[in-house]
Amino acid sequence: MAFSKVHVQFKNGSVAKGKKVELSINGAFAKTSYTDGSGTAVIEHQGHGAGKVYVNGKHVGNLRAPGETAVFV
């Protein structure tokens, strides 16, 4: 099992708490996660490679899984 970390912020720089974060790796979705009080979601997944990050259903960025990225909503 691998983990990827996504930091979600609003465009004004404040953290986005309680946002639904999904990760698609090579077309397969990992388990859904939600941002914590610091705007961070840790996503557990099995796949490795190119990933697409979705926040509340909207594609907002990419990452190489396992990995870490920051996205703005």
N, C-alpha and C positions, 0 to 999 in steps of 0.2 A: 504494500500500500504506500502511496506517495501523497504528499500534501503540497498545495500551492496557496499562496497568500495574496489577497487582493485588498488594497487600501482604497477606499472610496471617499472622495471629497466632492463638495459642491464647488462650482466654479469660483465662488468667493473665498475659497480656502478652508471653510469650516467642514468638519467631518460629517459624514452621512451615516447616521445611526439607524439600525433596523432595516436596512435595505436588503432585498432579496438578490443574491449573487449566484449566478450559474456559470459553469465552465464547460465548454464543448471542446473535446480533444479528438482530433481526427474524425469529427462528425458524431461522436458519442458523448452524451451529457453525463457529467459527474453528479454526485449527490449535491442537492441544493444547500446553500449556506446563507446565513444572514450576518450583516455587519454588527459588530459589538459597539460598545460605547466610544471606542476610539476610531470607528469607521473601518475596522479590519474584519475581513471574512477569511477563514481558513477552510479550504475545500479539500476534502479527501477524494482521491481518484486512483484509478489503476493504470490509465493510459499515460503515455509519454509522447511529447512532440508538440506540434503547433496547436495552440489553444485559442479559443475566442471567449471573451469575457462579456457576460450579459448582466445588467443591473435592471431589476424590475422589468425584464423581458426585452430590453433594448441593448443591441450590440454596442459596447462602449470602448472596446480595446482588445488587444491580443497579448498573449504571453507564450513563452516556451515552457511547457510543463514537464517536470515540476519546476516551479519558479515563483517569482514575486513581481507584482506590478502595482502601479497607482493609476487610477482612472478618475475622471471628472464627470460629474452629471449635472 
